[in-house]
Amino acid sequence: MHDIALFRNDPARVRELLALRGADGSVVDRVLELDERRRALISAAEEKRARRNELSKQIPQLAKAGQPIDALKDESRRIGDDIAAGEGELAAVEAEQSGILMMLPNLPQEGVPLDRSAEANVVVRSVGEPRRFDFEPKPHWELAQALGILELERGTKLSGSGFYALRGQLAKLERVLINWFIDRHTAANGYTEVAVPNLVNRKTMTGTGQLPKFEDDLYRLPEDDLFLVPTAEVPVTNLHADEVLEEKALPIRYCAFTPCFRREAGGYGKENRGISRVHQFSKVEMVMFEHPDRSRAAHEELVGHATWFLDQLGLPYRVLLLSSGDMGFGAAKCYDIELWAPGMKTWLEVSSCSNFEDFQSRRAAIRFKPADGGKPRLAHTLNGSGLALPRLLITLLETFQNADGTITIPEVLRDRMGADRIG
């Protein structure tokens, strides 16, 4: 959500940046109209309350002196009615303004490529070279199903398309990776592990920006008006909703594992075979609450926390700085980390690391009390996948496959797996 001062101070710039994010910049004019009306209503109400307070002092004094007071009492009642009517109009104006602001994406941070197209994304770093095979690499669904470790048809039987089941060594590999991620984040990167609900309420979804804009993409239990989490970002960020933290408590870093549920799974085609685009998947999420002066540096740290695992696994990857039009709704700046899947012959996103600045904290009322005094300030929030499955499983299977159909396990995972290969 936005600070209305941005609209007042430079409406032309806000209009331009919203358009570059794919939003309708013309709503800026309506926001400013509502802002002007809101301030006028507040000013008028203050004047009416001052007059009513004045009358409340005059009436008993005049009555005591035997002076007529009926006209003043009528005026006081009319003022009360006017105040009530004004409060109703003010509530409607504020509701309309808030409804518009809730639907507008965050404004891009300076340095973000200003373009509505994903073609403007910039590769800021590439690490490693895709493996060269002396045989034709197979896609993960062929490899895993031949080994009996991936159940696509049975997953569909259980829940419908977009769901799957893992078994045997692939199920173990996912569990090993999750534990490794959390162990590293907590031991080396300063994160505290948290276990959070997988169902959250409407207010929680609104705090991180999933609602009201993306309700159709979410799984909802209508009887309770609860939502299955699309990512651990939602419950973890809202742990501190409506709180005022001490500045000395910052930074706060949490990591959490949850299953993630999303209705959208893309269109049809080869890229959606297997488990690259599904309705339920596992993910470890990193969430940061930072002082505004440190959030940009923390963003770079966040990317490093995610890519460390890829370095250890020996997987080639690239880091992309996303354009204004390709970033997520709440992000001010976002890096995507992509892995090369040689069987699918495509790049797959395995982590998205975003700095939301005060966009989420304004919606969720996450503030901190400055150490030197003064009014509470909005904290900055950041998050990133650390890491997401199953796309990491895809690239591990496809990158480390052998001509005989087995999969070599990266050395860093062999002790945890108790084996050096799958199959």
Protein Blocks (a to p, Z undefined) as FASTA:
>chain_A
ZZfklmmmmmmlmmmmmmmnopafklmmmmmmmmmmmmmmmmmmmmmmmmmmmmmmmmmm
mmmnopafklmmmmmmmmmmmmmmmmmmmmmmmmmmmmmmmmpccdddehiacdfbfklp
ccfbdedjadddfbdcddfklmmmmnopacfklmmmmnoghiacdehjllmmmmmmmmmm
mmmmmmmnopacddddfbdcfklmmmnopamklmmmpccdfklopacdfbfklmmmmmmg
oiacdfklpccddddddddddfbgcjadjklgcjlbcfbdcdddddddddfklmmmmmmm
mmmmmmmmmmmnopacddddddfklmcfklcbdcddddddfklopacdfbdcddekjmmm
mmnopacddfkgpjdddddddddddbddfklmmmmmmmmpcfkopacddfklmmmnopab
eZZ
